[in-house]
């Protein structure tokens, strides 16, 4: 659930940055949100057995890392935003989570055979 929320937050934040709205004028905020969401996507993808998706998000996490930022021009950063936006849309589609019951249901038991 947290991964899904963070993916949508990242999509919204990157989209606002692409539109050039002043809400995302802080580059560090954008980098932090995208990097944290990318790490959550990697964790969820590994759990789901989608290793290609997890591997694809490693460069996104490294490029948007606020810990060791990479100096890029504004034009390149705009392209990185588009790539991040597309990657999170793909992740939302690819990581469909199925709801599971917290406890085994007694109504879904298989009936026992009579001897």
Secondary structure, DSSP 4 states (H G I P E B T S, - for coil): -HHHHHHHHHHHHHHHHHHT-GGG--HHHHHHHHHHHHHHHHHHHHHHT-HHHHHHHHHHHHHT-SSSPPP--HHHHHHHHHHHHHHHHHHHHH-PPPP--SS--STTPPPPPP-
